[in-house]
């Protein structure tokens, strides 16, 4: 039986390898043809075409190693994909800035890298630069709100989350994190109200339900808090690791399973406080 399985797999493996080789040769042939015919006026355009066609950093960089857009895209490649490598992502984001300090979204991404690494002051520096250059990109205010929250600067964090929610009023994450800030400030009524507002858009969101439960717990509404925590835990139990990871973009996919487990544990801990 084992020998039969091995024999049956061999032709498929060989076919797959040949297919991949033909694809690579086709791409390389296309690149050569484009070079010969002069379709591309600049090596920058050619490098970006190659990167979008065959996402191999070394190949694209061999054509243009000083292209800030290419460097940014490679940074994103290592920051939000199955090739996750936060050190490489940071390296390419910094190289992009060295070439062009004004390139959009690089200071933003670098701020997120610093935040994930627990480097809050460098994160503030980068996100401030992004906001200075592109104040209309309101997602930057969300990132800065997170960083200020971890720095216990709750007033500035609340202000940034409110700015973000003005642009994205249906964001569950914005409501959830603003509720968290009000909780940290000891304003449990506002924490409750913001969580409830978010639940109007996402009634089954387990993060918002947990935030509402925490606010109700501190408002001494134990029975309602218990019901909300149970609802939150039920939805977390039905959540897969991929869905949990999409709520925390920029994190290492390898921690998704552990993160989901810890999140459910935190809800159970909150429920235990009712006892």
N, C-alpha and C positions, 0 to 999 in steps of 0.2 A: 504493500500500500504506500509506504513512504517513498519507495523508488518510483512508483507511478506518479506520485505528486511532483517529485523532483523533475521527472522527465517531461511532464505536462507543462511545467513552469518554464523550462528552458527556452522553448521557441518564443514564448511571449516576451521574455526578458530580452532576447536578441532582437525581436521586432521593435520593442520599445526603444532600445538603444539606437537602432538604425534610424528610427523616426526622429529622435532627438538630434542625431548627427545631421540628418538631412535638413532639419529646421535651422540648425546653426549655420550650415553651409549656405543655405538660402539667404539668411540674414547677412552673412559676411559678403556674399555675392552682391546683394542689394547695396550694401555700403560701398563696395568697390565701384559698382556701376554709378552710384550717385557722385562719388568722387571724380570719376572719369568724365562724366557728362557735365559736371559743374552745376548740378541742380541747386546745391546749397552754396550760398554766397560766403558764409562764415563757418568756421569750425565749431562755433558755439551752437549753431542750429543743428549741425550734424551730430554733435555730442548729445544733444537733447533727444534727437530722433533715435539714436542708438540706444540711449538709456530707456526710452519708452518702449522700444521694440525688444530689447534684450537687457533686462535690469541686472547687469553685471557691473558693479562699480569700477573695477579696474579697466574694463574695456572702454567705458564712456570717458573716464578720466584720462586715458591715454590719448584721447582726441582733444580734450580741453580740460586741463586741471585747474583753471582759474575762472571757471564759469560759476558765478554765485548762485544762479538758479539751479544748476546741476548739483552743486554742493549741498544746497538746501534740500533738494529732493532726495539725495542719498542719505542725508541726516534723517529725513522722515521715514525712509526705507528701513533704517535701523531702529527707529523709535516706535513704530506702530505696525509691525508685521511679524510674521513667523521668524524673521531674521533678527529679532530683537537683540540689540546690544547697545545699552545706554551710553557706554563709553565711546563707542564709534559714533553714535548719534551726536553726542556733545562735540566730538572732534570735528565733524563735518559742519555743524552749525557754526562753530567758531571760525573755521576756515572761510565759510561763506561771508561772515561779517568782516573778516580781514580784507576780503576783496571788495565788498560793498557794504558799508555800515548801514545803509538805508534800505536794504532789501526787505520786502514785506515778510512778516511772520517768522523771521529767524530769531529776533530778540524774544518774541512770544514763545517759541518752542524751547529756546535755551532757558527761559524762565521756568518752564514746566520741568525741564531736566533738573535744574537746581532745586526746585520744590520737592521733587521725588527723592532727591539725594539728601533732603533735610538742610539744604544750604539757603536759608530764607533771605538773608541780606543780599547775596548775589542775585537771587530770584527777583527781589524788589527792584534792584538796579536795572535788570534786563526788561522787566515788564513796564517799568516807568519809561524806558527808552522807546518801547513799542508804542505806548500810548502817546508819547510826544510826537512820534513820526506819523502815526495813524490813529488819531483819536476817535474816528468813526467806527473802528473795529471794536465793538463793544464786548466781545468775548474776552478781551484783555482785562476788562474790569472784573470779570469772574475769577480769573486766575489771580489777580492782585488781591481780591477779596479773600480767597483761600489763604494766601500767604500772610496777609494781615491777621487773619483769624488765628493762625498758628503762632503768630508773634504776640497774641493777646491784645492787639490793637483793635478792639471790637467796634469802636465808632467808625473808624476808617473802613473796616471790613464791611460793616452794614451799609455804608454809603456806596461802596463799590458794587455790592450785590444788588442794591436798589437801582443803580445805574444800568446794570446788566439786565435786570428784569423789566426795565422800561423798554428796552430793545427786544427782549425775548420774554414776554409776559406769560407764556405757556411752559416755560422751562421748569421741569420738576426739580432738577438739580439746584437751580437758583433759589427756589422756594425752600428746599430742604436745607441748604447751607445758610440761608438767611435765618431760618428757624433755629439752626444750631448756634448762630451768633447771638441771637436774642436769649437763648437758653444760657449761654456762657455769661451774658451780662446780668442774668438773674431776672430778666423780663419774661416771665413764663406766659403771661397773657398774649404778648406779641408773638412769642414762639408758637403758641397754639394757633393763633389766628393765621399766621403765615403758612403753617403746615396745612391747615384746613383749606386755605385758598389754593394751594398746590393740589390738594386732593380733589378739588372741584374738576380739575383737568385730568387727573390720574388717580381715580378712586381706589385702585388696587396696587398702587405703588408701595412696596414694603418699606422703603426708606422713609417716605413721608409718613406712613403709618407709625413707624417706630418713633419718629420725631414728635408726632402728635401725642403718642403714648407717654413719652418722657415729659412733655409739657403738662399733660393731665395729671401725671403722677405727682409732679411738684405743685400742682394746684389742688392737691388732695382730693382728686376725683378718681378714687381707686377703682371702682367698678367699671367705669368707662375706659380707664387706662388699661385694665386687664383685657377687656374686649378688643381694644385696638391692638394691643401687643399680640394677642392670639391671632388676629387677622394678619398682622405683619409676618409673624412666624410661618403661618400657613403659606403665604405667598413666597417667602424665602425658601421654604421646603420644596416648592415647585420650580425654583429658579435653577437653571443650569450654570455651569462655570463660565461659559461664553457670555451669557447675559450679564452675569456679575461683572465680568471684565470690561464689558462695553460701558458700564457705569463709571469706570475708573480708567479712562484712556491714558496711555503713556506708561502704565505699569507692566511689569514683566509677566507675560502669559503664564510662566511657570508658577506664579503665586496665586493664580485665580482660584484654584481649588481650596487652598489654605485660607484665602481671603473670604470666600463664601462661608466656610466653616466658622471662621472667627466672627463674621457678621451675625450668623444665627446664634452663636454663643452670647453675643452682646445683647440680643433681644431677650434671650432666656434669662440673662443676668438682670435685665431691667424688670422682667416679670417677677423675679425672686424678691425684688425690693418691695413688692406689694405685700409680701408676707410679714 
